[in-house]
Structures are given as structure tokens and as C-alpha cells.
């Protein structure tokens, strides 16, 4: 995976970065939002894309 397509996913509840994923930036303009399992909250929570620094 190239570094320019990697996206961090942060839990909406506890604010931990739990997942990394990829995105085609040319075809997908909106921010990604998935319901994934959070290890800290121990439940399925919404994970949102955050800005890479």
C-alpha cells in the first residue's frame, strides 16, 4: 500500500486510532465512516476518517 492512500480510522467514542484502511481519493470525495469493533470500548462503535499529519 502506498502512503498517500492510507487512511486512519478513529473511534468516535474513545478517540483511539484502531484501524488503517485505503481509499481512492479520486472517486470518493466524502470522509469514510464505518461501524467497527473497538478494542478499548469492547463494542461496535462508529469509526471516522481523520486527517493524516
C-alpha positions in Angstrom: 0.0 0.0 0.0 1.3 3.4 -0.8 1.4 6.0 1.9 -0.8 8.5 0.1 -3.8 6.2 0.1 -3.6 5.1 3.7 -6.3 6.5 6.0 -6.5 6.4 9.8 -9.8 5.4 11.4 -10.6 6.8 14.9 -13.3 5.7 17.3 -16.0 8.3 17.8 -16.5 7.3 21.4 -13.0 6.8 23.0 -10.9 8.7 20.3 -8.4 5.9 19.8 -6.9 5.1 16.4 -7.8 1.4 15.9 -7.8 0.8 12.1 -6.0 1.8 8.9 -7.6 1.5 5.5 -7.2 2.7 2.0 -9.4 5.0 -0.1 -9.5 6.0 -3.8 -9.3 9.8 -3.4 -10.3 10.5 -7.0 -13.6 8.6 -6.8 -14.6 9.1 -3.1 -14.8 12.7 -2.0 -16.5 12.3 1.3 -14.9 11.1 4.6 -15.3 7.5 5.4 -17.3 6.3 8.3 -17.6 2.6 9.3 -19.1 0.8 12.2 -16.2 -1.4 13.5 -15.3 -3.2 16.7 -13.3 -1.0 19.2 -10.9 -3.0 21.4 -10.9 -0.2 24.1 -14.7 0.2 24.3 -15.3 -3.5 23.7 -18.3 -2.8 21.4 -19.1 -2.0 17.8 -18.8 1.8 17.5 -18.6 4.3 14.6 -15.1 4.9 13.3 -14.4 8.0 11.3 -11.6 9.0 8.9 -9.2 11.5 10.4 -6.7 13.8 8.8 -3.2 12.4 8.3 -0.4 14.7 9.6 
